């Protein structure tokens, strides 16, 4: 079974998807981390962020793994580095390139093809895994999403984070649409465990329908 979770930044995708995967003993695929890896590599190696082909060529030689909340690039733990404000600022710019999206979507589909996977990101239910058994779209109001971002990055300025969040919403609008058959969960006033419980009930309902 493939479970696709989509939604805007700060809606709670990564944490709830990881917890759901642990609850179900499924693999967890964080597609957003993949785009952050490309962005981080480009910034580190001074690659032109407006050159999609150069970005693809620059990231191909590198090996990376995204497991259990940790991201390794060529054996180096870059989990914290991927949450830097400069990566937040430029990741949508990198993801806007069709060449980058195609490369990463292929990797994402290969990961999903292993089965029993929770995969989360921006266009999972619509493009990457349109045949996913369960599709969930998380939302939360802008103020709450900004608050969560500030809590994740306490050294960052909250006003700047809120501005970056709005800019990302605009830049990611095309890739952030829910699938027609996705179930929307508003996480604004929900505790994390409540979000996960709703997800589990959706998965159980689908599983029961298959029996």
C-alpha positions in Angstrom: 0.0 0.0 0.0 1.2 3.5 -0.8 0.0 6.4 1.3 0.5 9.8 -0.2 0.5 12.9 2.0 0.5 16.4 0.5 0.2 19.9 1.8 1.9 23.3 2.2 4.9 24.1 4.3 4.2 24.0 8.0 1.0 21.9 7.8 2.7 19.0 9.6 3.4 16.7 6.7 6.9 15.5 7.7 6.4 14.8 11.3 2.9 13.2 11.0 4.0 11.1 7.9 7.0 9.9 9.8 4.9 9.0 12.8 2.3 7.2 10.6 5.0 5.2 9.0 6.4 4.1 12.3 2.9 3.3 13.5 2.2 1.1 10.5 5.8 -0.3 10.2 5.9 1.3 6.7 8.9 2.9 4.9 8.9 6.7 5.0 9.9 8.9 2.0 10.4 12.6 2.6 10.4 14.1 -0.9 10.8 17.6 0.4 14.2 16.6 1.7 15.2 15.6 -1.8 14.6 19.1 -3.1 16.4 20.5 -0.1 19.4 18.3 -0.9 19.6 19.6 -4.4 19.3 23.2 -3.1 21.9 22.7 -0.4 24.3 21.1 -2.9 23.8 24.0 -5.3 24.4 26.6 -2.7 27.4 24.8 -1.4 28.9 24.3 -4.8 27.8 27.7 -6.2 25.6 26.3 -8.9 23.4 28.7 -10.8 20.0 28.2 -9.3 18.3 29.4 -12.5 20.0 26.6 -14.6 17.9 23.5 -14.3 20.3 21.3 -16.3 23.2 22.4 -14.3 21.4 21.6 -11.1 20.6 18.1 -12.3 24.1 17.5 -13.4 25.5 18.8 -10.1 23.4 16.4 -7.9 23.7 13.2 -10.0 27.2 12.2 -8.8 26.1 12.4 -5.1 24.6 9.5 -3.0 22.0 10.4 -0.4 19.8 8.6 2.0 16.7 9.9 3.9 16.0 7.6 6.7 14.4 7.9 10.2 14.5 11.7 10.1 18.2 11.9 9.2 19.5 13.0 5.8 23.0 11.8 4.7 24.7 13.1 1.6 27.9 11.2 0.6 27.9 9.9 4.2 27.7 13.4 5.8 24.8 14.1 8.0 23.2 17.3 6.6 19.8 17.1 8.4 20.4 20.4 10.3 22.0 22.1 7.3 18.9 21.5 5.1 16.8 23.6 7.5 18.9 26.7 7.1 17.0 29.8 6.1 18.9 30.2 2.9 17.7 26.7 1.9 14.1 27.6 2.9 14.5 30.7 0.7 15.7 29.0 -2.4 14.2 25.5 -2.4 11.1 26.6 -4.4 13.3 28.3 -6.9 15.1 25.0 -7.4 11.9 22.9 -7.5 10.5 25.2 -10.2 12.8 23.6 -12.8 11.0 20.8 -14.8 14.4 19.0 -15.1 14.9 18.8 -11.4 11.3 17.7 -10.7 11.5 15.0 -13.3 14.8 13.6 -11.9 13.5 13.6 -8.3 10.0 12.3 -9.2 11.6 9.3 -10.9 13.5 8.6 -7.7 10.4 9.1 -5.6 8.4 6.6 -7.8 11.1 4.0 -7.4 11.0 4.4 -3.6 7.2 4.1 -3.6 7.3 1.0 -5.9 8.8 -1.0 -3.0 5.4 -1.1 -1.4 4.1 -0.3 2.1 5.3 3.3 1.9 4.2 6.6 3.4 5.5 9.3 1.0 4.9 13.0 1.5 5.6 16.2 -0.3 3.9 18.7 -2.7 2.5 16.8 -5.7 2.5 13.2 -4.5 -1.1 12.3 -4.9 -1.5 14.2 -8.2 1.7 13.4 -10.1 4.2 11.1 -8.3 1.7 8.5 -7.0 -1.7 9.2 -8.6 -2.7 5.6 -7.9 -1.9 5.7 -4.2 -4.4 3.7 -2.1 -4.7 6.5 0.4 -4.3 10.2 -0.4 -4.3 12.8 2.4 -4.0 16.6 2.1 -3.0 18.5 5.2 -3.8 22.2 5.7 -3.4 24.7 8.5 -3.9 28.4 8.7 -1.0 30.7 7.9 -0.5 32.0 11.4 -0.2 28.5 12.8 2.1 27.3 10.1 4.4 30.3 10.7 4.4 29.6 14.4 5.4 26.0 13.8 8.2 27.1 11.5 9.5 29.5 14.1 9.5 26.7 16.7 11.5 24.5 14.4 14.0 27.3 13.8 14.2 29.3 17.1 17.3 31.2 15.9 15.4 32.7 13.0 13.3 35.9 12.9 9.6 35.0 13.1 8.6 37.9 10.7 11.1 36.7 8.1 9.9 33.1 8.4 6.3 34.3 7.9 7.3 36.2 4.8 9.2 33.3 3.4 6.3 31.0 4.1 3.9 33.2 2.1 6.5 33.4 -0.7 6.8 29.6 -0.8 3.0 29.2 -0.9 2.9 31.4 -4.0 5.9 29.7 -5.6 4.6 26.2 -4.9 1.0 26.8 -5.8 1.1 24.8 -9.0 2.5 21.8 -7.2 0.4 22.1 -4.0 -3.0 21.3 -5.3 -4.9 18.4 -3.6 -5.8 15.3 -5.6 -9.6 15.2 -6.3 -9.8 12.0 -4.3 -7.7 13.2 -1.4 -9.0 13.5 2.2 -8.3 17.0 3.6 -7.3 17.2 7.3 -7.1 20.7 8.9 -4.3 20.4 11.5 -4.6 24.0 12.8 -6.0 23.1 16.2 -5.1 19.4 16.3 -2.4 17.8 18.4 0.1 15.7 16.4 -1.3 12.4 17.8 -4.8 13.5 16.7 -3.6 14.0 13.2 -2.0 10.6 13.1 -5.1 8.9 14.5 -7.2 10.4 11.8 -4.7 9.1 9.2 -4.7 5.6 10.8 -8.5 5.5 10.6 -8.4 6.4 6.9 -5.8 3.7 6.2 -7.9 1.1 8.2 -11.0 2.0 6.2 -9.2 1.4 2.9 -7.6 -1.8 4.2 -11.0 -3.1 5.3 -12.5 -2.3 1.9 -9.9 -4.4 0.2 -10.6 -7.5 2.3 
